[in-house]
Amino acid sequence: MRVNPQSRLTLVFILITVFLDIVGLGIILPVLPELILDLSGETVTNAAVIGGYLVFVYASMQFFFSPILGNLSDRWGRRPILLLSLVGLSIDYLIMAWAPTLAWLFVGRVLSGICGAAMGTATAYVADITPKEKRSQRFGLIGAAFGLGFIVGPVIGGELGEFGPRAPFYLAAVLAAANVVFGFFVLPESLSKFRRRRFNWKRANPVGAILAFRHSPVIFVLLGSLFLFSLAGQTYPNVWNFFTIEEFGWSPSQIGRSLGVFGVLFALSQALLVGYSTRSIGVTPTVIIGLSLAVVAFTGVSFIHTELGLWTFLVIGAFSGIAAPALTGLLANNVRSNQQGELQGAVNASNSLTAIIAPLAATQMFAFFTTSPLRPIHFPGAPFFAAGMLVLGAIGLFIFAAIKFDLRSKPYDETRKKPRYTQPTGQAVNAPDEEETLAEIEDNPDDEIIESPRTTAQEQTDKK
């Protein structure tokens, strides 16, 4: 059965894939302590340390493999990478459900991190099939699926955990396998063979993925802004629970409800507000507004001493979620079709790096300002204040990019001469215009186009 890449079913599949990826990460949270205790026989304190290593392994695998899978998808297409990653996730969940020792838990987390790194490929697929003016809105839907997964995952894990710490993983394996079957029938390839480029190991690593855009300074600056914003955003999952216990004496149920409200509002803002905002006022103002709301929220939380004020700033922080999809949309609009996988791999690696840095930095800062005898003042909100300063830096970088590269009205690279033909909505699935292909090669001599439309069969034979 042939399915048009523009079909709603393809977008539904991508959103389900992102959702299941995050559910798989969240589903482990409620049952992980019990599973570690069962396998190790250690104390709760030591189990927490082991849990931290599992998170570190997962984030590290995403950091290193996101550029690899992104570059592979630019060479072989998005469809095989996405389907194989889902097969890997199904196997991972079965490993976690069966694991007889702690070592097997780590094997499962390694595989989960590798396969979960394909989320950048999913984002690249959406960029392929979406017109430039709608990319921020579509990326908002991905963000909503991401946020919804973080809400649903722990709930499923907690409820099924009543039947044992391994039960949630069996359901996750079934869901991932079902999505493989669904995708096999409804997911066409979005990247035409004429748009692909050769795989290069020098670019298929976190550093190489960034350096691949050395000829495009706008990408460097925008990635820096997104990195600072993502690093600041890691404060909520890593410190919020400790902060609310220290400052307000909250119970686990209060902490859970507050994060649930934040997650729902965050998902709604990305699903509903991003498209409306970018259409009404433009992408650049949307990014600035979102980042500014984050500064207000982080700074307010750091100094607040009342629960009403805390809830107020938490809601404001949730609506800052409009910034990331709009910023990712700008990034996607400033690279070529055969670099979307590489770009999203770099973005995913950058986000994974924040997940490696932030837990240690934020918790150590919190501990220093609450218990250390060397602390200048008692300031539990210090990590949130630092997060606000990071977002201020992100705003500065973004405003610089908007002015320097004229992002206020158009993508930076739209000065390139346009092809003679009328490009279809979204990713072109037919051979590109010869003029456009030559322009791409001239602008980026390091890239090799796999096939050129003007290369005849005789020329290919002569080359051999």
C-alpha positions in Angstrom: 0.0 0.0 0.0 1.5 3.3 -1.1 1.0 6.2 1.3 1.6 9.9 0.4 4.3 11.4 2.8 1.9 14.3 3.2 -0.8 11.9 4.7 -1.9 12.6 8.2 -1.2 9.0 9.0 2.6 9.6 8.6 2.5 12.5 11.1 0.4 10.4 13.5 3.0 7.7 13.3 5.9 10.1 14.0 4.0 11.6 17.0 3.3 8.1 18.3 6.9 7.2 17.9 8.1 10.2 20.0 5.4 9.5 22.5 6.4 5.9 23.0 10.0 6.9 23.2 9.3 9.2 26.1 6.8 6.8 27.7 9.6 4.2 27.7 11.8 6.7 29.6 9.1 7.7 32.1 7.6 4.3 32.7 10.7 3.1 34.5 10.7 5.9 37.1 8.1 4.6 39.5 9.3 1.0 39.4 13.1 1.4 39.0 13.8 1.7 42.8 12.0 -1.5 43.5 13.6 -3.3 40.6 17.1 -2.2 41.6 16.4 -3.2 45.2 15.2 -6.7 44.1 18.3 -7.3 41.9 21.0 -5.8 44.1 19.8 -6.2 47.7 21.3 -2.8 48.5 20.0 0.0 50.6 17.7 2.7 49.2 20.6 5.2 49.2 22.9 2.8 47.2 19.9 2.0 44.9 19.6 5.7 44.2 23.3 5.9 43.2 22.8 2.9 40.8 19.7 4.6 39.4 21.8 7.7 38.7 24.3 5.6 36.8 21.5 4.2 34.7 20.2 7.7 33.8 23.8 8.7 33.0 24.3 5.7 30.7 21.0 6.4 28.9 21.8 10.1 28.3 25.4 9.3 27.2 24.2 6.8 24.5 21.8 9.5 23.2 24.6 12.0 23.1 26.9 9.9 21.1 24.4 8.1 18.8 22.1 11.0 17.9 24.5 12.3 15.3 25.2 8.8 14.0 21.6 8.0 13.4 20.9 11.4 12.0 23.7 11.1 9.4 22.6 7.5 8.6 19.1 8.8 7.9 20.5 11.4 5.6 22.3 8.6 3.7 19.8 5.7 3.7 16.5 7.6 4.4 14.4 8.2 7.5 12.0 5.2 7.2 14.6 2.3 7.9 16.2 4.2 10.8 12.8 4.9 12.5 11.5 1.3 12.1 14.7 -0.3 13.2 14.8 2.0 16.3 11.3 0.8 17.3 12.3 -2.8 16.9 15.3 -2.1 19.2 13.0 -0.4 21.7 10.8 -3.5 21.7 13.8 -5.7 22.4 15.0 -3.3 25.1 11.7 -3.4 27.0 11.8 -7.2 27.0 15.3 -7.2 28.3 14.3 -4.8 31.1 11.3 -7.1 31.9 13.5 -10.2 32.0 16.8 -8.9 33.4 18.1 -11.4 36.0 21.0 -9.1 37.1 21.9 -5.5 37.4 24.2 -5.9 34.4 21.3 -6.6 32.2 19.5 -3.5 33.4 22.5 -1.5 32.1 22.4 -3.4 28.8 18.8 -2.5 28.4 19.5 1.2 29.2 22.3 1.2 26.6 20.0 -0.2 23.9 17.3 2.2 24.9 19.6 5.2 24.7 20.8 4.2 21.3 17.4 3.5 19.8 15.9 6.6 21.5 18.5 8.7 19.7 16.3 8.2 16.6 14.0 11.0 17.9 16.2 13.4 16.0 15.4 11.4 12.8 11.7 11.6 13.6 12.0 15.4 13.8 13.9 15.4 10.5 11.1 13.4 8.9 8.6 16.1 10.0 10.9 18.8 8.6 11.0 16.8 5.3 7.2 16.7 4.8 6.4 20.2 6.2 6.5 23.5 4.4 8.9 26.0 6.1 6.2 28.3 7.3 4.5 25.4 9.2 7.6 23.7 10.7 7.4 25.5 14.1 3.8 24.4 14.5 4.6 20.8 13.6 7.6 20.8 16.0 5.2 22.1 18.6 3.2 18.9 18.1 6.3 16.8 18.6 7.0 18.8 21.8 3.4 18.1 23.0 3.9 14.3 22.3 7.1 14.6 24.3 5.4 16.3 27.2 2.5 13.9 27.1 4.8 11.0 27.2 6.4 12.3 30.4 3.0 12.6 32.0 1.6 9.2 30.9 4.8 7.2 31.3 5.1 7.5 35.1 1.3 7.0 35.5 1.4 3.7 33.6 4.6 2.6 35.4 3.0 3.4 38.8 -0.3 1.7 38.1 1.1 -1.5 36.5 3.8 -1.5 39.1 1.2 -2.8 41.5 1.5 -6.1 39.7 5.2 -6.1 40.0 8.2 -3.9 38.9 8.5 -5.8 35.6 4.9 -5.5 34.4 5.2 -2.1 32.8 7.9 -3.2 30.5 5.8 -5.9 28.9 3.2 -3.4 28.0 5.8 -1.0 26.6 7.3 -3.8 24.4 3.8 -4.6 23.0 3.1 -0.9 22.2 6.5 -0.4 20.5 6.0 -3.6 18.4 2.5 -2.6 17.4 3.9 0.7 16.2 6.5 -1.1 14.1 3.7 -2.9 12.3 1.7 0.4 11.9 4.7 2.2 10.5 5.6 -0.6 8.1 2.3 0.0 6.3 1.7 3.8 6.7 5.2 5.3 6.7 6.7 6.1 3.3 10.2 7.4 2.8 10.3 11.2 3.1 13.9 11.8 1.7 14.2 11.3 -2.0 17.3 9.4 -3.2 18.3 12.5 -5.1 18.5 14.5 -1.8 20.7 12.0 0.0 24.4 12.4 0.7 27.2 10.0 1.7 27.8 8.9 5.2 30.9 10.4 6.8 32.2 9.2 10.2 33.9 12.6 10.7 30.5 14.2 10.8 28.7 11.3 12.6 29.8 12.4 16.1 28.7 15.2 18.5 31.6 17.4 17.6 31.6 16.6 13.9 27.8 17.2 13.7 28.4 20.7 15.0 31.4 21.4 12.9 29.5 20.2 9.8 27.7 23.6 10.0 30.9 25.6 10.2 30.0 27.3 6.9 26.7 28.5 8.4 27.3 30.7 11.5 23.6 31.2 12.0 23.3 27.5 12.9 26.1 27.8 15.5 24.5 30.7 17.2 20.9 29.3 17.2 22.2 25.9 18.5 24.0 27.8 21.3 20.8 29.6 22.3 18.8 26.3 22.2 21.5 24.6 24.3 21.4 27.2 27.0 17.6 27.1 27.1 17.5 23.3 27.3 20.2 23.3 30.0 18.1 25.7 32.1 15.0 23.5 31.5 16.7 20.5 33.1 16.3 22.3 36.5 12.7 21.3 36.8 13.1 17.5 36.7 16.3 17.5 38.7 15.7 19.9 41.5 12.0 20.7 41.8 11.2 17.9 44.2 14.1 18.7 46.5 13.3 22.4 46.4 9.6 22.1 47.2 10.4 19.8 50.1 13.0 22.1 51.5 11.1 25.3 51.0 7.5 24.3 51.4 7.5 20.8 53.0 5.6 19.3 50.1 4.5 15.6 50.1 5.2 13.3 47.2 1.6 13.6 46.0 1.9 17.4 45.9 5.1 17.2 44.0 3.5 14.8 41.5 0.5 16.9 41.0 2.5 20.1 40.4 4.7 18.3 37.8 1.6 16.9 36.2 0.0 20.3 35.9 3.2 21.7 34.5 3.5 18.8 32.0 -0.1 19.2 30.8 0.2 23.0 30.3 3.6 22.6 28.7 2.2 20.1 26.2 -0.9 22.3 25.5 1.2 25.4 24.9 3.3 23.5 22.3 0.4 21.8 20.6 -1.9 24.8 20.4 -0.1 28.1 20.9 3.0 27.7 18.8 1.2 27.6 15.5 -1.1 30.4 16.4 1.7 32.6 17.7 4.0 32.0 14.7 1.2 32.8 12.3 0.1 35.9 14.2 3.3 37.6 15.2 6.1 35.5 13.5 8.6 33.0 14.5 11.3 35.3 15.9 8.9 37.2 18.3 7.5 33.8 19.4 11.0 32.7 20.4 11.7 35.9 22.3 8.4 35.8 24.2 8.9 32.2 25.2 12.4 32.7 26.4 11.3 35.8 28.3 8.5 33.9 30.1 11.2 31.3 31.1 13.3 34.1 32.7 10.4 35.4 34.6 9.4 31.9 35.8 12.9 30.8 36.9 13.7 34.0 38.6 10.3 34.1 40.3 10.5 30.6 41.6 14.0 31.2 43.0 12.8 34.0 45.3 9.2 33.1 46.1 8.1 32.0 49.6 4.3 31.5 49.1 2.6 28.5 47.5 0.3 30.8 45.4 3.3 32.6 44.0 5.0 29.2 43.3 2.0 28.0 41.3 1.8 31.3 39.5 5.4 31.1 38.3 5.1 27.4 37.5 2.2 28.2 35.1 4.2 31.0 33.5 7.1 28.6 33.1 4.9 26.0 31.3 3.9 28.6 28.7 7.6 29.2 27.9 7.3 25.9 26.0 6.5 27.9 22.8 10.2 28.9 22.5 11.8 25.5 21.7 9.6 24.4 18.7 9.8 27.9 17.1 13.6 27.9 17.6 13.9 24.4 16.2 11.8 25.5 13.2 14.2 28.4 12.5 17.1 25.9 12.6 15.4 23.5 10.2 14.6 26.4 7.8 18.2 27.3 7.5 19.7 24.0 6.3 19.1 21.9 3.2 17.0 18.8 2.9 19.8 16.4 3.0 21.1 17.9 6.2 17.9 17.7 8.2 18.9 14.4 9.8 22.3 15.7 10.7 20.9 18.9 12.1 18.3 17.1 14.3 21.0 14.6 15.4 23.1 17.6 16.5 20.1 19.1 18.3 19.3 15.8 20.0 22.9 15.4 21.0 22.9 18.9 22.5 19.8 18.1 24.5 21.3 14.8 25.7 24.5 16.7 26.8 22.3 18.9 29.0 20.8 15.8 30.6 24.4 14.7 31.4 25.5 18.1 32.8 22.4 19.4 34.6 21.7 16.7 37.2 25.1 17.0 38.8 25.4 20.8 38.5 21.9 21.6 39.7 21.8 19.1 42.6 25.3 20.2 43.8 24.3 23.8 43.6 21.2 23.1 45.6 23.2 21.1 48.2 25.8 23.9 48.6 23.2 26.7 49.2 21.2 24.6 51.6 23.6 22.6 53.7 27.2 23.7 53.1 28.8 25.6 55.9 30.6 27.7 53.3 27.4 29.0 51.7 27.1 32.8 51.8 23.3 32.6 52.3 20.6 30.0 52.7 19.2 30.0 49.1 17.4 26.8 48.0 16.2 28.6 44.8 19.8 29.1 43.6 19.5 26.5 40.8 16.4 28.3 39.4 18.1 31.7 39.6 21.1 30.2 37.7 18.6 28.8 35.2 17.1 32.2 34.7 20.6 33.6 34.0 21.2 30.9 31.4 18.0 31.8 29.6 19.1 35.5 29.6 22.2 34.3 27.8 20.0 32.4 25.3 18.0 35.6 24.7 21.2 37.5 24.0 22.5 35.0 21.5 19.1 34.8 19.8 18.7 38.5 19.4 22.2 38.7 18.0 21.3 36.0 15.5 18.0 37.7 14.6 19.8 41.0 13.8 23.0 39.7 12.3 21.4 37.1 10.0 18.1 39.0 9.4 15.9 36.3 11.0 13.2 38.8 11.7 11.5 38.4 8.3 13.0 35.4 6.5 15.3 32.4 6.9 19.0 33.3 6.5 19.6 31.1 3.5 16.6 32.2 1.4 18.9 34.5 -0.7 19.9 31.4 -2.7 18.6 31.4 -6.2 15.2 29.6 -6.4 14.7 26.5 -8.6 12.7 27.1 -11.8 10.0 24.6 -11.0 7.2 25.0 -8.4 8.2 22.9 -5.4 5.4 20.8 -3.9 4.2 21.3 -0.4 6.8 19.9 2.0 9.7 17.7 1.0 10.2 17.2 -2.7 9.9 13.5 -3.5 11.0 13.8 -7.1 14.3 14.6 -8.7 15.4 18.2 -7.8 15.9 20.8 -10.4 19.4 20.7 -11.9 20.0 24.4 -11.0 19.1 23.8 -7.4 21.3 20.8 -7.1 24.3 22.7 -8.5 23.6 25.6 -6.1 23.7 23.1 -3.2 27.0 21.7 -4.3 28.6 25.1 -4.8 27.4 26.3 -1.3 28.6 23.1 0.4 31.5 21.6 -1.4 32.1 19.1 1.4 28.8 17.3 0.7 28.5 14.6 -1.9 25.1 14.1 -3.6 24.5 10.4 -4.0 22.7 10.8 -7.4 22.4 13.9 -9.6 19.5 14.2 -12.0 21.8 15.1 -14.8 24.1 12.2 -14.4 23.2 9.9 -17.2 23.5 6.1 -17.3 26.4 6.4 -19.7 28.2 8.9 -17.4 27.8 6.5 -14.5 29.3 3.7 -16.7 32.2 5.9 -17.7 33.0 6.7 -14.0 33.2 3.0 -13.3 
